[in-house]
Amino acid sequence: MNKKITFILLCLIVANVAQAQEDRNKNILKSLTIGLEYRLKAGFNIGGTSPIPLPVEIRKINSYKPTTAFSIEGDVVKTFNNKWGVSAGIRLETKGMETDATVKNYHMKMIASDGGEMEGQWTGGVTTTVKQSLLTVPVLAIYKVSKRWELELGPWFSYVLSGEFFGEAYDGYLRDGDPTGEKANVSSATYNFNDDLRRFQCGMQLGAQWRAFSHLNVTASLTWGVVPIFKKDFDTVTFNMFPIYGNIGFGYVF
């Protein structure tokens, strides 16, 4: 009796899965007839947050290290003809970097080892760590170069789910007020500008996709921000900084 019940249940499960697969295939075919395509992408972000161009205060970049950063994205693509289309999607991504630089007369606000706050013109070494998690919406125009190649260009809009910007000033001196002010030697002090980061970012994206197989794309893109990462009233860092990242990954076409 138990074997019969088990057999009946298995038959029902198989029938439901088959029906669901059939419905899915019908929906995909229906979407294709009206020019819609669904894509899922995953990749790695490599880049950093930087002023453009580098200010004179930054004399030397001693080291740069990208942190582990990924992206997962779902897109809906609408094609108008055999050349043009548009895509809109939603992307969960992380971005980050670690740098070490030598600076001169670099305006800083930092915390000394005894907990006291210091502000002035810093000359010495500076390490910086940037980490961000974002929810991003890209809206891109698509141009199909050939059956396998397509180019994409358009804006993106991000909400920063979490953000960190912190580091250390080391082996240098701080001058009070301006570069001729009173000098204080500092071996190590920390800074943290997490609360001064904007929640909203936007920029432009340029990319390309290559159809390696019928359902598999190889993707590459460059994104650059047009809005500074710090809030408008933040004046500790005296120059604007923008996120600039490249992404390499793979995509599945349904």
C-alpha positions in Angstrom: 0.0 0.0 0.0 2.8 2.4 1.0 4.6 1.7 -2.3 1.5 2.5 -4.3 1.0 5.8 -2.5 4.7 6.7 -3.0 4.4 5.8 -6.7 1.3 8.0 -7.1 3.0 10.9 -5.3 6.1 10.6 -7.6 3.9 10.6 -10.7 2.1 13.8 -9.4 5.4 15.6 -8.8 6.8 14.6 -12.2 3.6 15.8 -13.8 3.7 19.2 -12.0 7.4 19.7 -12.9 6.6 18.9 -16.5 3.7 21.3 -16.6 5.7 24.0 -14.9 8.5 23.6 -17.5 6.0 23.7 -20.3 4.4 26.9 -19.0 7.9 28.4 -18.6 8.8 27.5 -22.2 5.5 29.0 -23.4 6.1 32.3 -21.5 9.7 32.6 -22.9 8.4 32.0 -26.4 5.7 34.6 -25.9 8.3 37.1 -24.7 10.5 36.4 -27.7 7.7 37.2 -30.1 7.3 40.7 -28.6 11.0 41.3 -28.5 11.7 40.6 -24.8 14.7 38.7 -23.5 15.7 37.9 -19.9 19.3 37.7 -18.7 21.1 36.8 -15.5 24.7 38.0 -15.0 27.4 37.6 -12.4 30.9 39.1 -12.3 33.7 40.8 -10.4 34.3 44.5 -9.9 37.9 45.8 -10.1 38.6 49.5 -9.6 38.6 52.2 -7.0 37.5 55.6 -5.7 39.7 58.4 -7.0 39.8 62.1 -7.6 40.0 63.1 -11.3 42.7 64.2 -11.9 45.0 63.4 -9.0 45.5 66.5 -6.9 49.0 67.9 -6.2 48.6 67.0 -2.5 48.9 63.3 -3.4 52.6 63.0 -4.3 52.9 59.2 -4.7 50.7 56.1 -4.8 52.8 53.5 -2.9 50.4 50.6 -3.3 46.9 49.7 -4.5 44.9 46.6 -3.7 41.4 45.8 -5.0 39.2 44.0 -2.5 37.0 41.1 -3.3 34.0 42.6 -5.0 31.2 40.9 -6.9 28.0 41.7 -8.8 24.8 39.8 -9.5 22.3 41.2 -12.0 19.0 40.5 -13.6 18.0 42.3 -16.9 15.1 42.6 -19.2 16.1 43.4 -22.8 13.6 44.9 -25.3 14.8 44.7 -29.0 13.3 47.1 -31.5 15.0 45.6 -34.6 18.0 43.6 -35.6 20.4 46.4 -34.4 18.9 48.4 -31.5 17.4 47.6 -28.2 17.3 48.8 -24.6 17.8 47.0 -21.2 16.8 47.7 -17.7 17.9 45.7 -14.7 18.7 45.5 -11.0 22.1 44.7 -9.7 23.4 43.8 -6.2 27.1 44.6 -6.0 30.1 45.4 -3.8 33.0 47.7 -4.5 36.2 48.3 -2.6 39.9 49.1 -2.5 42.9 49.6 -0.3 45.6 52.1 -1.0 48.7 53.6 0.5 49.9 57.0 -0.6 52.5 59.7 0.3 50.9 63.2 0.6 51.9 66.8 1.3 49.7 69.5 2.8 46.7 67.1 2.6 43.8 68.5 4.7 42.9 65.9 7.3 40.8 65.4 10.4 42.0 62.5 12.5 41.9 60.8 15.9 45.2 60.5 17.8 46.1 57.5 19.9 45.0 59.2 23.1 41.5 59.8 21.5 42.0 63.5 20.8 40.9 65.0 17.5 43.4 66.7 15.3 42.8 68.8 12.1 45.2 70.5 9.7 47.5 70.0 6.8 49.1 66.6 6.9 52.4 65.5 5.3 53.3 61.8 5.5 51.8 58.5 4.7 48.1 57.7 4.4 46.3 54.4 4.0 42.7 54.3 2.8 40.1 51.5 2.8 36.9 51.9 0.9 34.1 49.3 1.0 30.5 49.7 -0.4 27.5 47.5 -0.9 25.0 48.9 -3.5 21.7 48.2 -5.1 22.0 49.5 -8.7 19.6 50.1 -11.5 21.3 50.3 -15.0 19.3 51.6 -18.0 21.2 50.9 -21.2 20.9 51.4 -24.9 22.1 48.3 -26.8 23.6 48.3 -30.3 24.1 44.9 -31.9 27.3 44.9 -33.9 26.8 41.3 -35.1 25.0 38.2 -34.1 27.6 37.6 -31.4 28.7 41.1 -30.4 26.7 43.9 -28.8 27.7 47.2 -27.2 25.8 49.0 -24.4 25.8 52.5 -23.0 23.7 54.4 -20.5 23.2 55.7 -17.0 23.1 53.8 -13.7 21.6 54.8 -10.4 22.7 53.3 -7.0 21.5 53.3 -3.4 24.3 52.6 -1.0 23.2 49.9 1.4 26.4 50.2 3.4 29.6 52.2 3.0 33.0 52.5 4.7 35.8 55.0 4.2 38.5 54.9 6.8 42.3 54.6 7.2 45.4 55.7 9.0 47.8 58.6 8.8 51.3 57.6 9.7 55.0 58.7 9.9 54.5 62.4 9.3 53.5 65.8 10.7 50.4 67.9 11.0 50.5 71.7 10.6 47.7 73.7 12.3 45.5 75.7 10.0 47.7 76.1 6.9 51.1 74.8 5.6 53.0 77.4 7.6 51.1 76.7 10.9 52.5 75.1 14.1 54.0 71.7 13.4 53.2 68.5 15.4 54.9 65.2 14.6 52.6 62.2 14.5 53.6 58.6 14.3 50.1 57.2 13.8 46.5 58.5 13.8 43.2 57.1 12.4 40.3 58.6 10.5 36.8 57.5 9.7 34.5 59.2 7.2 31.8 56.5 7.1 29.0 58.9 8.1 30.0 61.4 5.5 29.3 59.1 2.5 26.3 59.8 0.2 23.5 57.3 0.1 22.8 57.9 -3.6 25.2 57.5 -6.5 24.8 57.7 -10.3 27.0 57.6 -13.3 27.5 56.1 -16.8 28.2 52.6 -18.0 29.9 51.4 -21.1 30.1 47.7 -21.9 30.2 44.9 -24.4 28.8 41.4 -24.5 29.9 38.4 -26.6 27.5 35.5 -27.2 29.8 32.5 -26.7 27.0 30.0 -26.9 23.3 30.1 -27.5 22.6 30.8 -23.8 25.9 32.0 -22.5 27.4 35.6 -22.7 30.8 36.8 -21.7 30.5 40.4 -20.4 32.8 43.4 -19.7 31.9 46.9 -18.7 33.3 50.1 -17.2 31.3 52.3 -14.8 32.2 55.7 -13.6 30.4 57.9 -11.1 29.4 61.5 -11.9 28.4 62.4 -8.3 31.1 62.7 -5.6 30.9 60.0 -3.0 30.9 62.4 0.0 28.0 64.6 1.1 27.9 68.2 -0.2 28.7 69.7 3.2 31.7 67.5 3.8 34.9 69.6 3.7 37.6 67.5 5.3 38.8 66.1 2.0 39.1 69.2 -0.2 38.7 67.5 -3.6 35.9 65.4 -5.1 36.2 61.6 -5.3 34.4 59.3 -7.8 33.9 55.5 -8.1 35.5 54.1 -11.2 35.2 50.3 -11.7 35.5 47.7 -14.4 33.5 44.5 -14.4 34.2 41.1 -16.0 31.7 38.2 -15.9 29.3 35.8 -17.5 25.7 36.0 -18.3 22.9 33.4 -19.0 20.2 34.2 -21.6 16.8 32.6 -21.0 
